[in-house]
Amino acid sequence: MINYDQEIYDGAIQGGANPSLAKLMVAQARHETGNYGNNQTKTNNNVFGFKYSPNSQYSKVGNISPEGDAYAHYDNLQDAILDYIGRWMSKSSKEGGTRLQEFNKIQEGDTTTYATKLKGYGYYGADVNEYINGLNWALKRMKVVDFYFKNESAINYSLVGGLLIGITAYVYYIMKKFRKI
């Protein structure tokens, strides 16, 4: 089973989002997909609600939307994340630089600023307060402590553990060898 929170968070970090923005992106995906339960997630790997764009190197034509245009279809979840970071977030920002640079300035958990900026770029059509409430709801349900640091620690503990096992085995070998002499 796919751990959507983890995959989106990791993909966002790899794409240049800081941990605060990555968590907001996970909340956004949860909100957009109804906790990853909607048809677009299941059939199109589309966790951000994107419509198909011929300018995307990652998407194909997906299901037809109620508005009559097509949702984006992604071969996998990573392609959806790459499209969001690489195409949408790489566009010029109103503050100068890219949207990714602008959004990386948002403080952790600041759903009001995040939703307001998304609305300002025409990302969604809902009421801002409705979107903020959806993001807050999603933040409470996320499986996020801090993926980036948790994973980094897990890797460090694995390396240290492996090193200790290797040293112990080597010491055992040496001691056994000298006892025979």
C-alpha positions as CSV (number, residue, x, y, z in Angstrom):
1,M,0.0,0.0,0.0
2,I,1.3,3.4,-0.9
3,N,2.1,5.8,1.9
4,Y,0.9,8.9,0.1
5,D,2.0,11.3,2.9
6,Q,5.5,9.9,2.9
7,E,5.8,9.8,-1.0
8,I,4.5,13.4,-1.4
9,Y,6.7,14.7,1.4
10,D,9.9,13.0,0.1
11,G,9.2,14.1,-3.5
12,A,8.6,17.7,-2.4
13,I,11.9,17.7,-0.4
14,Q,13.7,16.2,-3.4
15,G,12.2,18.9,-5.6
16,G,13.4,21.7,-3.4
17,A,10.6,22.3,-1.0
18,N,11.7,22.9,2.6
19,P,10.1,20.7,5.4
20,S,7.4,23.3,6.2
21,L,6.3,23.6,2.6
22,A,6.5,19.9,2.1
23,K,4.0,19.3,5.0
24,L,1.7,22.0,3.5
25,M,1.8,20.2,0.2
26,V,0.9,16.9,1.9
27,A,-2.1,18.6,3.5
28,Q,-3.0,20.1,0.2
29,A,-3.0,16.7,-1.5
30,R,-5.0,15.2,1.3
31,H,-7.6,18.0,1.0
32,E,-7.7,17.9,-2.8
33,T,-8.3,14.1,-2.8
34,G,-10.6,13.7,0.1
35,N,-7.9,11.9,2.1
36,Y,-6.6,10.1,-1.0
37,G,-10.0,8.5,-1.6
38,N,-11.2,10.2,-4.8
39,N,-11.3,8.7,-8.3
40,Q,-8.5,11.0,-9.6
41,T,-6.1,9.5,-7.0
42,K,-7.1,5.9,-7.7
43,T,-7.3,6.0,-11.5
44,N,-4.9,8.9,-12.5
45,N,-2.4,9.1,-9.6
46,N,-3.5,12.8,-9.5
47,V,-3.2,14.0,-5.9
48,F,-3.2,17.7,-6.6
49,G,-6.4,17.9,-8.7
50,F,-4.5,19.1,-11.9
51,K,-6.3,19.3,-15.2
52,Y,-4.4,18.0,-18.2
53,S,-1.9,20.4,-19.8
54,P,-0.1,19.7,-23.0
55,N,2.8,21.7,-21.5
56,S,3.5,19.0,-18.9
57,Q,6.1,16.4,-19.7
58,Y,4.7,14.2,-17.0
59,S,1.0,14.0,-17.6
60,K,-1.4,12.4,-20.1
61,V,-5.1,12.9,-20.7
62,G,-7.1,11.4,-17.9
63,N,-10.8,11.2,-17.0
64,I,-13.1,13.9,-18.2
65,S,-14.0,16.4,-15.5
66,P,-17.5,17.7,-14.8
67,E,-16.5,20.9,-16.6
68,G,-15.8,19.0,-19.8
69,D,-12.0,19.2,-19.8
70,A,-9.7,16.4,-18.9
71,Y,-7.9,15.7,-15.6
72,A,-4.2,15.0,-15.8
73,H,-3.2,11.3,-15.7
74,Y,0.2,10.4,-14.2
75,D,1.9,7.0,-14.6
76,N,2.9,7.1,-11.0
77,L,2.7,9.4,-7.9
78,Q,6.3,10.7,-8.4
79,D,5.3,12.1,-11.8
80,A,2.4,14.0,-10.2
81,I,4.8,15.5,-7.6
82,L,7.4,16.3,-10.3
83,D,4.7,18.1,-12.3
84,Y,3.6,20.1,-9.3
85,I,7.2,21.1,-8.4
86,G,8.7,21.2,-11.8
87,R,5.9,22.9,-13.8
88,W,3.6,24.7,-11.4
89,M,6.0,25.8,-8.7
90,S,8.8,26.7,-11.1
91,K,6.7,29.5,-12.7
92,S,7.6,33.1,-11.9
93,S,6.3,34.4,-8.6
94,K,4.6,37.7,-7.9
95,E,7.4,38.5,-5.5
96,G,10.2,37.8,-8.0
97,G,12.0,34.5,-8.4
98,T,9.9,31.3,-8.6
99,R,6.8,30.3,-6.8
100,L,8.8,27.6,-5.1
101,Q,11.1,30.3,-3.6
102,E,8.0,32.3,-2.6
103,F,6.2,29.4,-1.0
104,N,9.3,28.2,0.8
105,K,9.1,31.4,2.9
106,I,5.8,30.3,4.5
107,Q,6.1,29.3,8.1
108,E,5.2,25.8,9.2
109,G,1.4,25.3,9.6
110,D,0.5,28.7,8.1
111,T,-2.4,27.4,6.1
112,T,-3.9,31.0,5.7
113,T,-0.9,32.3,3.8
114,Y,-0.6,29.1,1.8
115,A,-4.2,29.0,0.8
116,T,-4.3,32.7,0.0
117,K,-1.2,32.5,-2.2
118,L,-2.6,29.4,-4.0
119,K,-5.9,31.3,-4.6
120,G,-4.0,34.3,-5.9
121,Y,-2.4,32.1,-8.6
122,G,-5.8,30.7,-9.5
123,Y,-5.0,27.2,-8.2
124,Y,-8.6,26.6,-6.9
125,G,-12.0,28.1,-7.2
126,A,-13.4,27.4,-3.7
127,D,-13.7,30.1,-1.0
128,V,-10.4,30.8,0.7
129,N,-11.8,30.1,4.2
130,E,-13.2,26.7,3.0
131,Y,-9.8,25.8,1.6
132,I,-8.0,26.9,4.8
133,N,-10.4,24.7,6.8
134,G,-9.7,21.8,4.5
135,L,-5.9,22.3,4.9
136,N,-6.3,22.5,8.7
137,W,-8.4,19.3,8.7
138,A,-5.8,17.5,6.6
139,L,-2.8,18.7,8.8
140,K,-4.5,17.0,11.8
141,R,-4.7,13.7,9.9
142,M,-1.3,13.6,8.4
143,K,1.2,11.0,9.4
144,V,3.9,13.6,9.7
145,V,6.2,14.0,12.6
146,D,9.0,15.2,10.4
147,F,9.7,12.7,7.6
148,Y,12.9,14.2,6.5
149,F,14.6,14.1,9.9
150,K,12.9,10.8,10.9
151,N,14.3,9.2,7.7
152,E,17.7,10.7,8.1
153,S,17.8,9.4,11.7
154,A,16.7,5.9,10.6
155,I,19.5,5.8,8.0
156,N,22.0,7.0,10.6
157,Y,20.9,4.4,13.1
158,S,21.1,1.7,10.4
159,L,24.7,2.7,9.5
160,V,25.8,2.8,13.2
161,G,24.1,-0.5,13.9
162,G,25.7,-2.2,10.9
163,L,29.1,-0.8,11.8
164,L,28.7,-2.0,15.4
165,I,27.7,-5.5,14.2
166,G,30.7,-5.6,11.9
167,I,33.2,-4.5,14.6
168,T,31.7,-7.0,17.0
169,A,32.1,-9.8,14.5
170,Y,35.7,-8.8,13.7
171,V,36.6,-8.6,17.4
172,Y,35.0,-12.1,17.9
173,Y,37.0,-13.4,15.0
174,I,40.3,-12.0,16.3
175,M,39.7,-13.3,19.8
176,K,38.7,-16.7,18.5
177,K,41.8,-16.8,16.4
178,F,44.2,-15.9,19.2
179,R,42.6,-18.4,21.6
180,K,43.7,-21.2,19.2
181,I,47.3,-20.1,19.2
